[in-house]
Amino acid sequence: MVSKVKSCALLGIDGCIVDVETDISNGIPSFDVVGLGDMAVRESRERVRAAIKNSGIDFPVRRITINLAPASLRKGGAMYDVSIAIGILVASGIIKNTDLTSYMFLGELSLDGSIKPVDGIISMVCCAAANDIKNVIVPESNSDEAAVFKSVNILPVKNLDDIIKHLNGDKIIPSYLIDVDSIFMHNTKDSLDFSDVKGQASLKRAMEVAACGSHNMLMIGSPGSGKTMLAKRLPSILPDMTFDEAVQITKIHSISGLLPRNASLVTHRPFRNPHHTISAVSLVGGGKQCKPGEVSLAHYGVLFLDEFPEFEKDAIEVLRQPLEDGEITISRVNGSITYPARTTLICAANPCKCGYYLEQSNKCSCTPKMVQQYLGKLSQPLLDRIDIHAEIHPVRYDELNNEVKEETSAVIRERVNRARRIQNDRYKGQGIYSNSELTPALIRKYCELDRSTTSLLKMAFERLGLSARTYDRILKVARTIADMDASEKINSEHIAEAIQYRSMDRIKL
């Protein structure tokens, strides 16, 4: 007898339907799994055999062939265990219900028949919803993550026996539901707040501009001036997350194995802070199993690279394409996978090895050649892709030792939300969500300048020797500053502030 049940494979952060076909026939007893599976798929034969036997069911001593279709798609992981076991039980007559077209089966089997959680459940359930599969059987530990889609009935199970009884009608599993709205409402407050930072008003303004337009930013200044402290607080002023953004972030963290068990959605914007010894593969993704890198794990959040010049040159140069396109495509012999990478890059750097090159205190002991070698690690093409360069100086004593209350993150976030709403209304239906994503055609449409503003930009362009890409970046930042002022028109003061945020173009080595 032949049976067919549905499971799911992962392609990047998206799911793809896999038909698990089972044939049981007479012949020399064997158990074969075909369909381009990896070692974990091939080893499922032993897990499935033991799980069925230890569930009190006689394993059929016949010729068993399992085909995972489409056979041309590479499949990895243990999420096919349950679907293989169900296929065998249907083909052998243990499960009477043979019409399982409305079901998808996911989970890894233990030898005793219990079902273990797997990574990437939310992507697979999303695939089921897109393909009109109404019922998805998932491990109990994955039920919260799976239940975010209300159009699909999530049936959590503890063991193989639960599935058999449900499909035979002996004990129906109730659909599992969660209140997604309450998850967002009870989102805990950020523990880090902008009110903790004394002084640095100009840097706070630059970070607010970066948050309003999702602009990449480089902070350069002496040690202890507050670069890391402010960068860690940037997520607290980013715009409120939408449900679609939370789903995408959760997909990435789920397939990477970073989503806590019994968690449903990632409701905080991610903040990733890799060490400067990180490799290029870990930064952008790839490897033997082709996992997302840090730039994708920071999708819709912040990727913070502290001590930026200390990173390997090969590692930071691979960021060029993701910063430009908002995604990273990893190509291998077996195919290509694209991961989203729409992140806000925040970099912090000392201006030289000792860190005091820009200060007037004569503390710097570096020669001009040493400074050139240190900052020379940051190539001009990479700097051109960073919209805001902020020069930072140490906080004065009287700023640290005062009782003035600084603005809280909640107050700043409200202004950021207001600026983002203006951008969302302006770009509605055009596939972009912030000023940093403007294409050259849209820049010409939405960043028109009058004569005096054009003259100011021309003067800066000629004096600083800016590139065409930098010219576009200045216009994007100016558009954001104008939105913060609720101004439809970009004025001279908006352009002047945007030019001010190009300090690396003004530093003379």
Disulfide bonds with the S-S distance in Angstrom:
none
